[in-house]
Amino acid sequence: MAKKKTKTTTRKKSSRTQPVGNAKGKHLVIVESPSKAKNINQYLGGDFVVRASVGHIRDLPSKAKKGEKTPVPGVDLNDDFAPTYEVMPGKKTTVSDLKRLAKQADDVWFATDLDREGEAIAWHLAQVMGIDARDAKRVVFNAVTKSEIRRAFSDPHPINEDRVNAQQARRILDRIVGYQVSPLLWKKVARGLSAGRVQSVAVRLVVEREREIRAFIPDEYWTLTARLAVDPKSAPTLVVSWRDFISSVDAKGNTPTVKKQNEWLAKHHSIKADLVEVDGQKPILKNVEQSEAVARRAGLTIQERIETTDKKAKGPAQHRVELRGSCDPSRIYNIRSIETKRTTSRPSAPFITSTLQQAASTRLGFGARSTMRTAQRLYEGIELRGRGMTGLITYMRTDSTHLSPEAISSVRSMIQDRFGNEYFPNKPR
């Protein structure tokens, strides 16, 4: 008799990331992350039990149920795009624990993040707990500080269903575009490609702009630049030194950059002058003959003609002509006037999501994901000596540059205490 084979299946286990505890006779507060829960708990006191959902708990199913034939799992295309949600893999234990605590507690407070994703998480939590969104106690705060937490809990409001619907619309569109268009790309272009609600439109914009760039044919134009010595006696020597410098190359074979050229001129007490006016009018130099004529009027003796070809360019840009020469050292150029303007520099606006990512990329070389992960930790709070878990920044997913009066007052007090009245402005700018 043949031996019967047994099939072994491995199932994902849903592990706990935080203690369950007991909420009997207390207020249950649900946030998104365990670290944020710990921080908030110390501000609310013993009458509150703070637990985390650890992000989203429900989502559209990734696959259709057995026997169902639907092109977009979880979205009924024939019934006004009605979504069907299920508890996410690995979240069943979390949901079960939160439902048990909710039954024990006197009430439930939803303190998820203040953006539309946070609003949707609160709505999904209320759904699985059988709480009507209009009766839910929803609290939002821009910073994880004692004063902000107390302010938020003194003024709860219902879950904002308009914001929830906005999140659902985004999620459903993501699913429809991804599941409908991606297979088309696999069939027509290449396997592994993906389509998306945002990325597909962004790619089209980039492609259209690139086509415009490639189709552009520039007109021929000329500019006239002179480098002049402040001290006329040093001009003959500097001419030779400049030629040696401008023809030098670094280890990679590159000639001096504009920055290096400006540094050289400043070091040798020289200035760069661009031609901006001829006979009281802006010069329009369209060909080499006009350029040579204006150069001679400016006192330039042309000594060298350098021609280069760029086969990748179009039209006149394929041929670059540079005329080099020198001015008669005996010719004196006068500075007619020097204009000094007083300017006012205003402080930069507080970071929003995009400017935070740009600054982190430029100054620190961070990618967007690394930037937001670091900002999330700073927002939720880190352990500080003598202060415990402390939130250091306001919520990072925002397009608002508004600063709370409390934050402005705190910063002004610090400036006055640390730097004195000399650096203390009369009013915020």
Buried (B, 14 or more C-beta within 10 A) or exposed (E): EEEEEEEEEEEEEBEEEBEBBEBEEBBBBBBBBBBBBBBBBBBBEEEBBBBBBBBBBBBBBEEEEEEEEBEBBBBEEEEEBEBEBEBBEEBBBBBBBBEEBBEBBEBBBBBBBBBBBBBBBBBBBBBBBEBEBEEBBBBBBBBBBBEBBEBBBEEBEBBBEEBBBBBBEBBBBBBBBBBEBBEEBBEEEEEEEEBBBEEBEEEEEEEEEEEEEEEEEEEEEBEBEBBBBEEEEBBEEBBEEBEEBBEEEEEEEEEBEEEBBBEBBEEBEBBEBEBEEBEEEEBEBEEEEEBBEBBEEBBBEEEEEEEEEEEEEEEBBEEEBEBEBBBEBEEEBEEEEEEEEEEEEEEEEBBBBEBBBBBBBEEEEBEBEBBBEBBBBBBBBBEEEEEEBBBBBBBBBBEEEEBBEEBEEEEBEEBEEEEEEEEEEEEEE
